[in-house]
Amino acid sequence: MEVSSSSSSAAAAEVPHYFLCPISLEVMRDPVTLATGITYDRASIERWLFSDGHATCPVTRRALPPAEMDPTPNHTLRRLIQAWCALHRVERYPTPRPPLDSARVAAILDDARRGGGEEAAALREIKAVVAESDRNRRCVEATPGAVGFLVSLVARHSSSNDKDADDLFELDSPRTPAASPAEDALGVLCALKPSDKTLAEILDRRDAAADFLDALASVLRRPSYRPRTYAILLLKSLAAAMPPALLAAVSDGLVREVVRVVSDRVSSKAVRAAMHVLCRLCPWGRNRVKAVEAGAVPTLVELLLDEGGRRLTELAIVAIDHLCGCAEGRSDLVAHPAGLAVVSKKAMRVSLAATESAVRALHAVARHSPTPAVLQEMLAVGVVAKLMLVLQVDAGERASLRAKEMLKAHARVWKDSPCLQAHLKASYP
């Protein structure tokens, strides 16, 4: 390999092979050595281990336990590379900064506890180091008190009613103001991608967890998409780790704001996260009723009508299935002009899970709300035809059983449907 000289008069020099990173095949700027004895450039090996999720040495393929994941700086090789660069008059790589460690993060937190402007400065520094690398992200998360500091910032600054704070979130503002402390702290928490252990620590004290959830609801009420996206992404991670007791106790306001993220179409990422949260919340306590009162059913129907992506469609159908578990949800689905039609249409088009959820939602309506008008509408919009299709193909045992039960239960109303098979007609009373 040849490296060009920074001077026009210098000839190209052949690079010693042991100066090259085995991953990038470029001269190493910050050589580090794994427990296997193989040296890599820090940026390349950390991307391999932490961003790409591998747990092996790329050269030897040896599995690396967590204790061996942090590489050791190879100062001797770094000095050789720098000396070689100076000798051959090629671009000299500067000495890399010492990697972040927990002692440095702890010092930043100590500065923040002094109050005044130190807190804002500490937040800016933590935000900067987290953005640099996955290694820094893991270091900040592992430092005792770091996540708690960020959570406290969100809780203290999220519900500010100060007009100047609200101006920070105006979408149509001609200027680009600085983000609020709550937004910055939420951004850092999302960037940390908290582990299950960290999430459990946030949720450990129920009163503190409830306060933090209320703070997230307050952020979700903001008009700007960025803090709302941060808040719903973090809420998605938290909801996956919440115990049933905490899931059942979430406030009406939080459920309402989750639904509003979907209805406002904040961003595709935010909407998917909100759908995950909704599906996680609905099975517990009175959350179904809370979601229905927040307008979840028409919001989900409109989402299905917009022909979103496959995964988003599946989540919407699953959520409607949950909401049809209460009378209010079934009533809203029937009341929407396209409700029964769009749920029926999506069955058999997305996935087996979506088909099962769609059939279960229709089964709930046919079983608990079988008024003559509802049954006639199900016939008119193609529900009966879709139920016959479920029986004819491999749509899953439970979906087929529910479809057969509906067809038999309402045979007198649907017996003249042209889509029914002759052998099924013969079995009708």
RORODO-307983 format. One record per atom (N, C-alpha, C): x, y, z; residue in one letter. Coordinates in steps of 0.001 Angstrom, whole numbers, padded with zeros to 6 digits, always signed. Layout:
N
XYZA...
# end
This chain:
429
+000844-001200+000000M+000000+000000+000000M+000870+001237+000000M+000442+002283-000713E+001218+003515-000793E+000481+004634-000067E+001235+005468+000653V+000672+006648+001290V+001322+007869+000666V+000538+008845+000205S+001075+010037-000447S+001706+010954+000569S+002806+011611+000191S+003488+012565+001067S+002697+013846+001133S+002754+014520+002321S+002119+015825+002437S+002944+016891+001738S+004189+016580+001385S+005051+017521+000661S+005115+017095-000795S+005080+018056-001694S+005077+017737-003121S+006392+017111-003566S+007455+017319-002785S+008768+016806-003182S+009062+015423-002625S+008208+014944-001733A+008462+013647-001099A+007863+012534-001933A+008592+011471-002033A+008103+010322-002784A+007163+009502-001916A+006303+008757-002605A+005381+007885-001875A+006177+006821-001140A+005691+006449+000055A+006407+005480+000898A+005547+004239+001117A+006213+003091+001130E+005490+001837+001370E+005251+001674+002871E+004026+001421+003234V+003640+001332+004644V+003905-000070+005163V+004586-000224+006305P+004752-001557+006901P+003395-002184+007185P+003274-003465+006915H+001974-004118+007008H+001424-004100+008431H+002313-004090+009433Y+001818-004130+010804Y+001342-002752+011281Y+001436-001733+010410F+000846-000432+010713F-000621-000372+010275F-001061-001376+009540L-002399-001345+008956L-003398-002061+009852L-004569-001470+009980C-005654-002099+010746C-006201-003279+009951C-006350-004468+010559P-006886-005628+009831P-008316-005434+009334P-009029-004466+009896I-010420-004242+009472I-010480-003216+008349I-009939-002026+008586S-010035-000954+007589S-008937-001012+006539S-007835-001748+006824L-006669-001825+005941L-006043-000451+005716L-006212+000444+006687E-005600+001758+006648E-004651+001906+007841E-003743+002891+007743V-002808+003122+008835V-003583+003464+010103V-003212+002829+011197M-003932+003011+012446M-003601+004355+013088M-004607+005088+013440R-004437+006362+014132R-004338+006152+015638R-005105+005199+016151D-005131+004932+017592D-005108+003412+017787D-003943+002782+017645P-003882+001316+017743P-004200+000821+019152P-005052-000196+019202V-005419-000824+020478V-005369-002336+020283V-005089-003053+021352T-004901-004498+021267T-005953-005225+022091T-006558-006251+021487L-007528-007085+022199L-006805-008136+023031L-007561-008835+023858A-006993-009902+024685A-006427-011029+023833A-006833-011104+022577T-006319-012139+021670T-004928-011803+021152T-004441-010581+021415G-003123-010173+020943G-003141-009480+019595G-004298-009338+018968I-004404-008689+017661I-004670-007200+017869I-003956-006384+017109T-004080-004929+017228T-004931-004377+016091T-005809-003452+016429Y-006700-002802+015468Y-006695-001304+015725Y-007233-000551+014771D-007501+000855+015019D-008734+000945+015917D-008690+001838+016921R-009767+001884+017908R-011138+002086+017256R-011221+003019+016323A-012515+003312+015711A-013087+002074+015024A-012244+001305+014346S-012706+000133+013608S-013162-000984+014547S-012364-001288+015572I-012710-002407+016439I-013908-002068+017333I-014021-000805+017749E-015186-000451+018562E-016459-000471+017731E-016358-000100+016469R-017524-000210+015597R-017912-001675+015415R-016920-002558+015254W-017166-003994+015096W-017823-004587+016350W-017304-004219+017507L-017778-004822+018756L-019090-004219+019250L-019195-002893+019187F-020304-002240+019875F-021399-001747+018941F-021049-001171+017806S-022078-000714+016873S-022678-001892+016107S-021811-002803+015634D-022296-003942+014846D-022704-005125+015712D-022351-005098+016995G-022830-006123+017919G-022094-007441+017892G-020883-007490+017313H-020112-008727+017321H-019427-008907+018681H-019218-010133+019073A-018543-010426+020342A-017364-011354+020109A-016685-011147+018992T-015543-011986+018618T-014398-011117+018123T-013207-011673+018157C-012054-011022+017530C-012162-011250+016023C-012155-010203+015200P-012355-010381+013760P-011316-011288+013095P-010085-011294+013593V-009028-012086+012967V-009054-013526+013468V-009043-013714+014773T-008968-015074+015336T-010326-015741+015454T-011406-014931+015404R-012773-015428+015574R-013031-015985+016973R-012142-015689+017905R-012331-016148+019269R-013409-015320+019954R-014312-015981+020678A-015357-015270+021410A-014742-014446+022529A-015265-013240+022716L-014751-012331+023734L-015787-012167+024838L-015483-012582+026063P-016406-012329+027173P-016467-010832+027451P-017506-010360+028164P-017643-008918+028423P-016405-008283+029046P-015692-009027+029904A-014516-008470+030565A-013370-008201+029594A-013395-008810+028409E-012314-008644+027442E-012713-007771+026256E-013861-007110+026362M-014345-006311+025229M-013620-004974+025093M-013098-004447+026196D-012399-003163+026127D-010948-003380+025717D-010537-002846+024576P-009150-003036+024127P-008170-002182+024927P-006902-002566+024867T-005823-001854+025575T-005040-000994+024583T-004792+000283+024886P-004015+001136+023965P-002616+000558+023726P-002178+000541+022482N-000847+000067+022122N+000039+001290+021871N+000587+001833+022966H+001349+003080+022857H+002638+002884+022057H+003251+001704+022189T+004509+001459+021472T+004298+001510+019970T+003264+000834+019492L+002994+000844+018055L+002586+002245+017589L+001835+002959+018404R+001443+004314+018019R+002675+005196+017831R+003645+005093+018743R+004861+005906+018617R+005666+005510+017384R+005710+004206+017080L+006413+003758+015869L+005768+004334+014617L+004431+004346+014595I+003727+004886+013429I+004014+006379+013296I+003975+007096+014417Q+004235+008532+014360Q+005679+008825+013936Q+006623+008005+014432A+008025+008201+014038A+008216+007912+012561A+007573+006871+012080W+007680+006526+010654W+007105+007650+009789W+005990+008218+010222C+005384+009317+009470C+006327+010520+009414C+006972+010818+010552A+007898+011949+010577A+009106+011689+009687A+009625+010456+009689L+010803+010104+008895L+010533+010202+007407L+009346+009766+007002H+009027+009735+005572H+008252+010969+005118H+008123+011938+006011R+007493+013209+005657R+006085+013020+005107R+005343+012105+005720V+003936+011926+005367V+003102+012497+006501V+001831+012594+006274E+000931+013175+007275E+001106+012473+008612E+001355+013246+009642R+001565+012675+010968R+000252+012667+011746R-000079+011507+012258Y-001307+011391+013022Y-001070+011889+014442Y-001896+012807+014926P-001687+013351+016268P-001952+012294+017340P-001376+012485+018500T-001611+011579+019622T-003081+011658+020023T-003766+010539+020043P-005200+010581+020385P-005413+010992+021833P-006566+011587+022065R-006901+011943+023434R-007121+010682+024263R-006819+010748+025549P-007082+009583+026405P-008570+009237+026356P-008923+007968+026296P-010343+007590+026239P-011073+007993+027509P-012342+008265+027359L-013170+008645+028491L-013238+007504+029502L-013196+007854+030779D-013375+006839+031809D-014399+007327+032834D-014808+006420+033718S-015849+006754+034690S-015425+007874+035625S-014117+007978+035910A-013638+009046+036788A-013912+010419+036178A-013709+010531+034856R-013970+011799+034184R-015468+012121+034198R-016311+011121+033936V-017764+011341+033965V-018201+011738+035370V-017640+011067+036388A-017981+011403+037773A-017582+012837+038101A-016433+013286+037575A-016003+014669+037807A-016975+015660+037167A-017477+015320+035968I-018469+016187+035311I-019724+016281+036165I-020160+015156+036730L-021358+015155+037573L-021133+015963+038846L-019941+015872+039407D-019625+016664+040601D-019717+018155+040297D-019226+018556+039129D-019336+019961+038730D-020799+020380+038614D-021638+019470+038073A-023058+019793+037886A-023763+020016+039218A-023343+019294+040244R-024003+019406+041549R-023703+020727+042254R-022778+021481+041742R-022484+022782+042346R-023564+023809+042049R-024413+023501+041079G-025507+024406+040758G-025069+025516+039828G-025985+026473+039642G-025689+027600+038758G-025547+027150+037320G-024593+027770+036618G-024371+027427+035216G-023608+026147+035018G-023097+025547+036110E-022319+024315+035987E-023180+023161+035478E-024450+023164+035862E-025332+022072+035437E-025490+022051+033921E-025738+023217+033346A-025881+023303+031890A-024578+022935+031189A-023449+023376+031744A-022157+023043+031144A-021894+021545+031209A-022260+020921+032321A-022078+019477+032465A-022932+018709+031465A-024156+019178+031273L-025039+018524+030311L-024467+018630+028904L-023945+019797+028552R-023349+019953+027222R-022146+019039+027040R-021340+018893+028085E-020150+018044+027972E-020542+016578+027846E-021519+016146+028633I-021974+014754+028541I-022568+014493+027158I-023325+015447+026649K-023914+015298+025312K-022818+015152+024255K-021751+015924+024399A-020663+015884+023418A-019915+014558+023467A-019595+014065+024664V-018815+012829+024748V-019646+011621+024315V-020941+011631+024597V-021800+010514+024175V-021874+010444+022656V-021855+011605+022004A-021944+011636+020544A-020670+011150+019862A-019563+011076+020607E-018279+010732+019989E-018174+009265+019624E-018605+008371+020507S-018390+006940+020235S-019293+006081+021099S-019449+004825+020671D-020214+003857+021460D-019508+003566+022782D-018180+003613+022766R-017456+003360+024012R-017802+004417+025060R-017835+005677+024632N-018213+006741+025556N-019638+006566+026060N-020501+006138+025159R-021896+005911+025553R-021981+004875+026665R-021253+003778+026505R-021284+002734+027527R-020646+003214+028824R-019597+004035+028706C-018925+004540+029893C-019852+005451+030702C-020579+006337+030004V-021501+007238+030700V-022614+006446+031371V-023170+005481+030650E-024254+004688+031231E-023798+003929+032471E-022546+003446+032466A-022042+002631+033575A-021604+003456+034777A-021463+004769+034610T-021018+005612+035726T-022168+005832+036702T-022005+005475+037954P-023088+005671+038939P-023541+007129+039004P-024829+007325+038938G-025394+008666+039045G-025591+009386+037745G-024993+008912+036633A-025087+009638+035362A-026507+009600+034809A-027101+008418+034749V-028467+008306+034236V-029441+009024+035163V-029217+008904+036463G-030073+009610+037415G-030023+011116+037235G-028839+011645+036924F-028691+013077+036663F-029528+013495+035460F-029474+012707+034392L-030240+013024+033187L-031735+012924+033444L-032154+011896+034179V-033572+011724+034505V-034073+012904+035337V-033254+013351+036300S-033667+014477+037141S-033816+015760+036328S-032960+015946+035323L-033077+017122+034461L-034394+017113+033700L-034763+015954+033179V-036035+015848+032452V-037191+016165+033393V-037162+015585+034600A-038252+015774+035550A-038378+017235+035979A-037242+017930+036136R-037291+019298+036641R-037593+020336+035573R-037223+020048+034326H-037356+021068+033282H-038463+020780+032269H-039113+019631+032371S-040069+019248+031324S-041362+020032+031377S-041801+020442+032559S-043127+021060+032686S-043073+022567+032849S-041960+023165+032431S-041836+024621+032559S-042907+025319+031751S-043562+026299+032369N-044589+027077+031677N-044064+028419+031181N-042768+028596+031346D-042163+029848+030922D-042286+030017+029423D-042726+031187+028974K-042951+031409+027556K-041671+031270+026752K-040550+031728+027337D-039289+031610+026615D-038931+030158+026392D-039247+029289+027370A-038971+027859+027196A-039846+027290+026095A-041121+027727+026059D-041996+027226+025004D-041513+027659+023632D-040936+028874+023563D-040452+029352+022268D-039358+028468+021703D-038660+027740+022582L-037580+026882+022102L-038119+025774+021214L-039396+025466+021339F-039948+024313+020638F-040802+024715+019438F-040870+026010+019100E-041706+026426+017994E-041130+025937+016668E-041952+025202+015926L-041492+024648+014650L-041260+025740+013613L-042095+026781+013642D-042036+027794+012595D-041180+028992+012984D-040416+028855+014054S-039575+029977+014481S-038516+030267+013429S-038322+031532+013057P-037318+031854+012043P-035889+031650+012517P-035692+031625+013841R-034351+031425+014359R-034187+029970+014799R-032976+029583+015136T-032709+028234+015619T-032205+028333+017052T-033125+028340+018024P-032713+028542+019407P-032069+027301+019982P-031390+027499+021111A-030779+026363+021801A-031863+025476+022380A-031567+024180+022450A-032526+023234+023006A-032634+023438+024508A-033776+023069+025071S-033968+023167+026512S-033184+022061+027206S-032939+022195+028530P-032259+021122+029257P-033002+019796+029171P-034339+019847+029221A-035112+018600+029141A-034889+017911+027805A-034883+018687+026728E-034687+018094+025401E-033288+017504+025268E-032284+018251+025718D-030912+017746+025649D-030754+016469+026474D-031320+016472+027680A-031208+015297+028542A-031922+014097+027923A-033087+014329+027331L-033798+013236+026653L-033004+012721+025468L-032387+013635+024716G-031572+013216+023581G-030417+012334+024003G-029774+012694+025127V-028667+011888+025625V-029172+010533+026106V-030295+010510+026824L-030852+009238+027300L-031182+008314+026132L-031726+008864+025059C-032020+008038+023877C-030735+007538+023231C-029722+008404+023164A-028446+008007+022563A-027767+006912+023375A-027982+006903+024682L-027376+005881+025529L-027934+004485+025231L-029144+004417+024670K-029807+003130+024427K-029733+002278+025699K-030408+002731+026759P-030234+002109+028080P-030463+000605+028065P-029619-000095+028800S-029759-001546+028945S-030946-001872+029836S-031321-003143+029868D-032424-003569+030733D-032132-003239+032195D-030872-003379+032581K-030493-003078+033964K-030701-001600+034278K-030296-000738+033355T-030464+000701+033572T-031934+001083+033605T-032726+000513+032707L-034163+000791+032700L-034809+000342+034006L-034386-000815+034493A-034924-001305+035763A-034583-000357+036910A-033385+000235+036867E-032994+001191+037908E-033857+002453+037846E-034190+002897+036645I-035051+004070+036501I-036433+003791+037080I-036918+002563+036886L-038273+002198+037298L-038336+001607+038699L-037179+001515+039357D-037110+000773+040619D-038020+001373+041684D-037970+002687+041853R-038826+003349+042839R-040100+003810+042147R-041229+003267+042586R-042478+003495+041868R-042864+004972+041826R-042704+005691+042956D-043079+007106+042982D-042212+007905+042011D-040898+007648+042039A-039994+008356+041136A-040284+007997+039683A-040606+006729+039444A-040924+006302+038082A-042188+006996+037581A-043196+007110+038464A-044436+007784+038067A-044176+009251+037751A-043317+009891+038537D-042974+011293+038272D-042264+011436+036931D-041378+010481+036621F-040650+010557+035359F-041597+010323+034181F-042544+009409+034339L-043524+009181+033278L-044391+010417+033066L-044747+011096+034149D-045501+012346+034021D-044665+013405+033299D-043353+013407+033573A-042470+014353+032879A-042428+014056+031381A-042394+012776+031025L-042414+012414+029603L-043733+012846+028955L-044840+012681+029690A-046128+013124+029160A-046123+014626+028920A-045484+015370+029821S-045382+016817+029650S-044574+017178+028409S-043485+016453+028170V-042684+016697+026962V-043491+016355+025713V-044269+015296+025779L-045075+014891+024620L-046145+015923+024268L-046471+016796+025214R-047445+017853+024926R-046821+019018+024176R-045503+019053+024071R-044840+020134+023346R-045188+020081+021865R-045142+021219+021182P-045506+021215+019756P-044409+020747+018810P-043165+020652+019271S-042070+020326+018355S-041862+018823+018250S-041499+018368+017069Y-041360+016933+016839Y-040142+016347+017535Y-039057+017116+017683R-037812+016533+018177R-037907+016062+019627R-038324+016929+020577P-038452+016417+021943P-039518+015344+022078P-040576+015444+021289R-041621+014414+021345R-041080+013070+020843R-040245+013117+019818T-039639+011880+019326T-038718+011276+020374T-037879+012101+020987Y-037020+011605+022063Y-037856+010954+023162Y-038923+011641+023580A-039732+011157+024704A-040423+009832+024373A-040958+009710+023165I-041697+008479+022847I-040733+007317+022630I-039541+007585+022103L-038554+006517+021952L-038098+005998+023314L-037884+006914+024248L-037503+006491+025595L-038657+005768+026279L-039878+006255+026061L-041044+005604+026654L-041221+004187+026112L-040896+003986+024855K-040972+002635+024288K-040041+001689+025037K-038804+002128+025294S-037858+001285+026030S-038344+001037+027451S-038857+002086+028093L-039341+001943+029469L-040544+001012+029546L-041470+001140+028586A-042674+000310+028617A-042333-001164+028514A-041303-001480+027724A-040911-002888+027583A-040372-003454+028888A-039876-002576+029775A-039298-003034+031040A-040232-002842+032232A-041387-002213+032027M-042300-001921+033141M-042966-003183+033677M-043075-003303+034994P-043852-004401+035574P-045344-004141+035367P-046174-005180+035417P-047624-004996+035196P-048261-003951+036096P-047842-003885+037363A-048457-002917+038283A-048244-001494+037815A-047068-001187+037290L-046785+000160+036812L-047475+000422+035478L-047561-000594+034636L-048279-000438+033367L-049747-000117+033602L-050340-000776+034597A-051760-000565+034872A-052027+000793+035507A-050993+001429+036052A-051194+002669+036800A-050818+003922+036015A-050488+003797+034728V-050100+004985+033965V-051276+005949+033887V-050966+007216+033791S-052004+008244+033838S-052776+008340+032538S-053996+008888+032649D-054792+009159+031445D-054041+010089+030503D-053338+011063+031090G-052621+012030+030261G-051532+011395+029436G-050821+010426+030004L-049760+009766+029250L-050342+008974+028079L-051410+008227+028347V-052041+007458+027263V-052542+008402+026176V-053126+009506+026585R-053646+010465+025607R-052531+011019+024728R-051384+011315+025320E-050279+011866+024528E-049668+010827+023601E-049653+009565+024013V-049165+008503+023127V-050059+008412+021897V-051367+008465+022107V-052303+008424+020968V-052104+009650+020086V-051845+010798+020700R-051688+012025+019918R-050427+012001+019069R-049386+011297+019513V-048189+011140+018677V-048553+010443+017370V-049445+009441+017473V-049882+008724+016271V-050757+009622+015400V-051715+010297+016005S-052637+011114+015219S-051933+012297+014564S-050897+012845+015242D-050168+013975+014667D-049116+013550+013653D-048857+012222+013567R-047821+011701+012660R-046507+012463+012871R-046049+012503+014105V-044871+013285+014476V-043685+012954+013574V-043390+011684+013403S-042379+011191+012474S-042612+009695+012357S-042090+009074+011315S-042326+007637+011135S-041752+006846+012301S-040569+007248+012775K-039957+006551+013906K-040786+006741+015171K-041272+007964+015393A-042065+008240+016587A-043391+007494+016553A-044023+007435+015393V-045308+006740+015288V-045137+005252+015569V-044087+004639+015025R-043853+003214+015305R-043615+002987+016798R-042836+003883+017414A-042590+003744+018848A-043877+003896+019635A-044718+004854+019257A-045984+005058+019950A-046894+003841+019808A-046857+003211+018650M-047676+002009+018454M-047200+000873+019358M-045887+000734+019497H-045350-000278+020413H-045808-000003+021841H-045746+001265+022252V-046165+001632+023605V-047643+001325+023798V-048465+001682+022821L-049908+001455+022920L-050222-000031+023054L-049562-000852+022247C-049790-002305+022319C-049314-002873+023653C-048292-002264+024227R-047794-002728+025523R-048720-002313+026663R-049315-001119+026569L-050165-000609+027642L-051563-001208+027657L-052126-001445+026476C-053550-001778+026380C-054007-002997+027193C-053213-004063+027315P-053736-005226+028051P-053883-005014+029556P-053419-003900+030113W-053346-003758+031564W-054311-002701+032087W-054974-003054+033191G-055848-002115+033883G-056937-001558+032979G-057183-000255+033116R-058201+000422+032316R-057579+001147+031125R-056414+000717+030716N-055725+001432+029645N-056479+001365+028322N-057229+000278+028096R-058035+000215+026864R-059026+001377+026829R-059730+001544+027938V-060735+002609+027996V-060068+003980+027888V-058926+004145+028558K-058199+005412+028465K-057823+005716+027019K-057353+004705+026305A-056944+004908+024910A-058143+005226+024031A-059257+004522+024256V-060464+004788+023464V-060951+006207+023710V-060961+006625+024970E-061395+007985+025289E-060469+009029+024672E-059226+008656+024425A-058273+009570+023781A-058404+009578+022262A-059332+008761+021723G-059543+008736+020275G-058675+007757+019531G-058243+006683+020208A-057307+005752+019575A-057921+005012+018392A-059178+004598+018500V-059765+003770+017430V-059836+004523+016100V-060465+005707+016024P-060452+006412+014723P-059045+006762+014247P-058143+007043+015193T-056756+007333+014806T-056113+006127+014134T-056327+004937+014694L-055746+003719+014123L-056394+003364+012790L-057692+003569+012687V-058379+003289+011417V-057830+004192+010321V-057654+005472+010630E-057100+006396+009639E-055675+005988+009259E-054936+005483+010230L-053577+005024+009942L-053603+003847+008970L-054529+002925+009165L-054657+001786+008250L-055098+002234+006865L-055948+003234+006805L-056409+003729+005505L-055282+004388+004717L-054270+004888+005437D-053151+005554+004764D-052133+004586+004181D-052376+003284+004338E-051484+002273+003761E-050038+002479+004214E-049814+002423+005530G-048457+002548+006064G-047632+001306+005769G-046442+001247+006310G-045573+000095+006096G-046143-001165+006718G-045554-002276+006369R-046037-003576+006823R-046036-003683+008348R-044920-003299+008978R-044827-003420+010429R-045804-002484+011126R-045946-001263+010612L-046862-000306+011210L-048301-000790+011087L-048644-001370+009954T-049987-001918+009760T-050264-003044+010746T-049282-003919+010928E-049443-005017+011872E-049672-004497+013288E-048889-003501+013702L-049049-002936+015037L-050424-002292+015201L-050910-001605+014164A-052226-000957+014244A-053338-001988+014398A-053240-003097+013682I-054262-004139+013790I-054231-004785+015168I-053029-005039+015680V-052904-005609+017024V-053496-004662+018058V-053248-003358+017908A-053793-002384+018848A-055320-002342+018775A-055884-002388+017585I-057343-002407+017444I-057922-003664+018085I-057243-004774+017920D-057662-006016+018572D-057742-005830+020091D-056703-005209+020672H-056723-004942+022117H-057906-004047+022492H-058129-003002+021718L-059175-002036+022053L-060573-002629+021905L-060722-003600+021042C-062023-004268+020897C-062320-005193+022076C-061389-005287+023008G-061635-006042+024228G-062533-005308+025201G-062862-004047+024915C-063808-003301+025762C-064957-002805+024896C-066108-002574+025526A-067312-002174+024788A-067101-000838+024090A-066377+000075+024742E-066139+001388+024142E-065332+001270+022845E-064351+000371+022836G-063540+000187+021637G-064344-000394+020493G-065183-001386+020811R-066022-001987+019755R-067006-000970+019201R-067556-000153+020088S-068510+000866+019645S-067857+001861+018698S-066624+002293+019026D-065932+003242+018151D-065569+002617+016810D-065201+001348+016804L-064856+000695+015537L-066077+000596+014634L-067211+000214+015217V-068440+000099+014432V-068907+001472+013959V-068688+002493+014802A-069161+003830+014451A-068358+004464+013326A-067118+004059+013153H-066310+004645+012075H-066770+004085+010729H-067037+004936+009746P-067549+004449+008451P-066666+003406+007776P-065351+003451+008034A-064442+002507+007380A-063863+001491+008359A-064333+001476+009604G-063720+000645+010633G-063720-000838+010307G-064902-001417+010164L-064990-002853+009902L-064372-003202+008556L-064549-002342+007579A-064044-002620+006234A-062517-002688+006207A-061848-001725+006847V-060393-001699+006755V-059772-002815+007574V-060361-003172+008715V-059832-004292+009495V-059973-005585+008704V-061123-005759+008058S-061323-006950+007230S-060358-006972+006047S-060144-005810+005445K-059261-005735+004276K-057837-006144+004612K-057362-005748+005806K-055971-006014+006162K-055732-007466+006560K-056790-008189+006915A-056618-009607+007237A-056101-010345+006013A-055157-011236+006185M-054552-012050+005123M-053577-011274+004249M-053335-010001+004562R-052463-009207+003692R-051115-008881+004320R-050993-009052+005616V-049802-008567+006297V-048982-009705+006869V-049538-010426+007811S-048838-011519+008471S-049859-012395+009173S-049406-013578+009592L-050312-014458+010336L-050753-013804+011643L-049847-013093+012305A-050196-012414+013548A-051253-011343+013302A-051105-010584+012213A-052086-009551+011894A-053427-010169+011531A-053398-011279+010795T-054648-011963+010433T-055372-012434+011683T-054637-013027+012611E-055258-013511+013847E-055850-012353+014649E-055128-011236+014728S-055641-010085+015464S-056869-009493+014786S-056845-009394+013458A-057992-008847+012728A-059231-009716+012924A-059068-011031+012806V-060201-011943+012988V-060710-011872+014429V-059793-011759+015395R-060216-011676+016794R-061008-010396+017043R-060590-009281+016442A-061339-008029+016598A-062727-008145+015987A-062810-008716+014788L-064119-008907+014151L-064983-009869+014961L-064357-010887+015531H-065087-011856+016355H-065672-011177+017596H-064901-010255+018196A-065399-009535+019365A-066622-008699+019015A-066588-008054+017844V-067736-007257+017414V-068933-008156+017125V-068713-009240+016398A-069818-010141+016025A-070421-010848+017231A-069615-011035+018265R-070104-011742+019448R-070806-010814+020434R-070251-009626+020632H-070771-008742+021676H-071638-007605+021142H-071579-007315+019839S-072375-006216+019280S-073101-006645+018013S-073788-007812+018021P-074372-008329+016766P-075754-007761+016461P-075850-006439+016375T-077127-005851+015985T-077375-006135+014507T-078626-006121+014065P-078898-006357+012631P-078124-005404+011725P-078006-004145+012145A-077293-003180+011305A-075815-003539+011193A-075206-003949+012314V-073783-004318+012301V-073561-005550+011429V-074420-006551+011568L-074255-007778+010775L-074441-007500+009289L-075384-006642+008942Q-075576-006301+007537Q-074374-005525+006993Q-073805-004665+007835E-072619-003932+007387E-071447-004885+007175E-071280-005859+008062M-070196-006832+007900M-070358-007600+006593M-071581-007881+006232L-071825-008562+004956L-071520-007631+003785L-071944-006367+003915A-071807-005428+002799A-070356-005045+002539A-069517-004926+003580V-068150-004444+003384V-067156-005573+003136V-067630-006812+003062G-066742-007911+002697G-066183-008719+003845G-066701-008525+005066V-066206-009301+006190V-066501-010779+005998V-067714-011096+005544V-068095-012502+005365V-067200-013156+004313V-066944-012465+003237A-066068-013011+002196A-064668-013266+002743A-064161-012367+003581K-062829-012552+004146K-062808-013717+005128K-063886-013919+005869L-063953-015062+006784L-063922-016377+006010L-064587-016402+004868M-064543-017606+004028M-063128-017856+003522M-062417-016793+003179L-061046-016939+002717L-060149-017471+003830L-060380-017020+005051V-059613-017517+006196V-059788-019026+006341V-060999-019504+006093L-061258-020946+006190L-060597-021737+005066L-060432-021105+003926Q-059937-021828+002760Q-058413-021920+002704Q-057721-021040+003403V-056256-021047+003376V-055739-021303+004782V-054445-021506+004880D-053827-021772+006175D-053566-020443+006876D-054572-019972+007626A-054472-018696+008317A-054263-018875+009810A-053974-020074+010240G-053784-020315+011670G-055014-020967+012269G-054792-021880+013197E-055905-022638+013777E-056895-021754+014517E-056395-020832+015329R-057299-020005+016125R-058120-019066+015257R-057485-018488+014220A-058230-017608+013313A-059314-018388+012587A-059000-019615+012166S-059987-020439+011454S-061149-020809+012364S-060863-021146+013601L-061940-021501+014541L-062864-020317+014791L-062304-019135+014948R-063140-017955+015184R-063963-017619+013944R-063348-017735+012762A-064089-017469+011527A-065262-018432+011391A-065027-019711+011651K-066094-020706+011547K-067193-020431+012561K-066804-020033+013772E-067795-019737+014805E-068688-018570+014399E-068092-017519+013817M-068887-016369+013383M-069847-016757+012263M-069363-017519+011295L-070216-017907+010164L-071391-018749+010623L-071164-019630+011569K-072254-020470+012068K-073219-019683+012940K-072675-018800+013782A-073524-018054+014705A-074483-017113+013978A-074072-016592+012823H-074901-015615+012109H-075316-016136+010736H-075498-017443+010666A-075841-018066+009387A-077163-017559+008827A-078139-017314+009700R-079456-016887+009201R-079378-015517+008524R-078506-014661+009006V-078385-013328+008415V-077542-013384+007141V-076509-014233+007144W-075549-014246+006045W-075771-015383+005034W-076838-016154+005195K-076975-017371+004385K-077093-017090+002893K-077539-015888+002508D-077688-015570+001084D-076442-014931+000470D-075367-014894+001244S-074141-014309+000710S-073610-015160-000438S-073330-014577-001598P-072857-015353-002753P-071489-015990-002545P-070736-015535-001526C-069384-016064-001343C-069363-017364-000541C-070478-017726+000089L-070487-018947+000897L-070450-020181+000006L-069700-021157+000442Q-069569-022389-000330Q-070829-023243-000183Q-071122-024050-001222A-072334-024859-001234A-072379-025849-000077A-071221-026442+000272H-071246-027436+001341H-071483-026801+002705H-071110-025476+002857L-071417-024771+004091L-072892-024370+004137L-073449-023993+002999K-074878-023640+002943K-075739-024818+003374K-075335-026002+002960A-076127-027191+003284A-076187-027450+004778A-075184-026966+005518S-075162-027228+006942S-075889-026169+007751S-076363-025095+007094Y-077054-024038+007804Y-078454-024457+008151Y-079030-024033+009250P-080432-024315+009589P-081372-023675+008601P
# end
